[in-house]
Amino acid sequence: MLVVCEATGGYEAHVLEAATELGIEAHKAHGTRVRHFAKYKGLKAKNDPIDARLIALYGLQTENLVRYVPPSAGLKALRALKERCHDLQVMLQAETNRLEHVTDPRVLKNLKASIPCLRPTARCAVGLPGMTLGEGAPCSGARGWLDTGDKPRYDI
C-alpha cells in the first residue's frame, strides 16, 4: 500500500505523519506534477472528489515515486525558527511603516519603544552555534502609553 497526497502548504503533514507511524509507505506529490499529469490525462475539471481520484491515479501510474522520509527533530526546529524569524521581520517592517501614518502621540511613543525591541529579534541567525532568536531583548519600554499611567479615552 502507498499513501499519496499532494503538498498543500503543510496540511498534508498529518497524513504523512500518520502513515509513517503506521508503517505505511507514503509519497508527497508536488502540485505542479499532479497538474501536468492531469493535463496529460485530459482532465480539466477540479474539485475534491476529482482531485482525490486524480492523485490516486497519479500514485498508481507514476513510476519510481520517491518515498516520504519524515524530517528530523532538528530540521523541524530549524524550520520553525526560520518561520518565526520571517514573521518578526514582517512585523518589524509593518511597525516601521506605521511610523509614517501615526497621528496619536501615545501610539507614536509605543511604536518608538517597540521597534528597537523587534530589531534584534528580526536579525536572527538561527541554527548557528551560539546564535539565538534574540532572547533577552530589552523591551521594558515597549508598552508605550501604558507606562505613563494614562488610560486610553474614547470620546464618542
N, C-alpha and C positions, 0 to 999 in steps of 0.2 A: 504494500500500500504506500502511496505517496500523496502527501498533502501539498497542494499547490495553491498559493494565494498571491494576489497582486500587491505590490508595495503601494501602500496608500497613506503615506505620511505618518507612519507609526501605528496605525490601527491594526496592522497585521501582526504586531509583536506578540499579542496574547495568543493568537492561534499558533504561531511558530513556537512559542514557549511551551504551550500545552502539548503540541506534537512531539517536541523534543523530550519532555518529561515522560511521555507515554512510550517513548522509543520508536516513534513513527518517523520515517524519513519525510523531510519537507523541502520545498523549494519556494523561494521568494522571487516571484516573476516580476521583471521590470515592466512597468506600464506601457512604455513605448513598444516593446517587443510584442506584448499581447495585442496592442492595437494593430501593429503590422501583420500579425498572424490573422487577426480578424479581417483585415483588408484582403489578404491572400485568400481567405476562405469565402470572401464576398459578403461578409456580414457587416451591415451598416447600422442597424438598429442598436440602441443602447439603453438597457435598463437592468435592474439587478438580476432577474431570472436569466436573461440572455447572457449577461456577463458571467454568471456562475457556470453556465454550460460552456461558454467560450473558454474560460480558464481551465475547466476540466478537460476539454478537448485539447487545449494547448499542452497540458501536462501529459496527456496520452500520446500525442502525435509528435512532440518535440524530443529529439534525441539528445542525450548527454546533458541533461539538466544538472546544474551544479546544486548539490545538496546543501541545505542551510546548516551553518555551524553557528551556534549562539556566541555572541561576543563575550569576552572575559569580563569579570567584575571590574578590573582596572580600566578596560576600554569603556565600559558603561559609565563609570565615574568620570572619566576624562570627557566623554561626550556631554554629560550633564553639566560639568563645569564650563565647557566651551559654550553651551547654550545659555547658561547663566551670565557669562561674560558678555555675550552678544546682547542679551536683554539689558544689561547695565549700560552698555554703550548706546543703545537706542534710547534708554531713559535719560542719559546724560545729554544727548542731542536734543531731546524733546524739552528738557528743563532749560537748556541754553537758549533754544528758540523762543521759549515763553518770555524770556527777558525783554525781547523786542516789543511785546504787546501788553505787558502788565501795566495796570493803572493804579491798583491799590498798593499803598506803601507797605502794608503788612505782608502782602503776597510777595512783593519785591524783596523784602527782608528775608522771608522764608526761602525764596529761590536762591538768594545770595549765600545763605547759610547751607543750603542743601547741595548746591553744585560742587563746592570743594569736597564734600563727603563722597560724592559719586566719582570724582576724578580718579582717586587711587584704585577704586574697585573696578572701574571701567577699563583700566590699563592692565588687566590681569594677564599674567603669563602662567597659565595653569599647566600642570603636568611636568614642569621643570623642577628639578630638585631645589628645595628651599623657597619656592615661589608659592604664594597663596592667592586667594581671591580677595585680597585687600582686607584681611581680617584686622580688626582693631582700628579702623579708620576713625579719626576724631570728628564725631558728628554731634557733639553736645549742643551746638547752636542751631541745629537743623530744624528745630521746632518753630523758629520764627516768632510770630506774634504770641504764641503760647508762652514763651519765656518771659514776656513782659507782664503777665498777669492780665492783659487785656482779653476781653471776650468779644467774639465777633458779634456785631449788631446787624440785624436785618430790619431795615426801615421799609415798611410796606405801605 
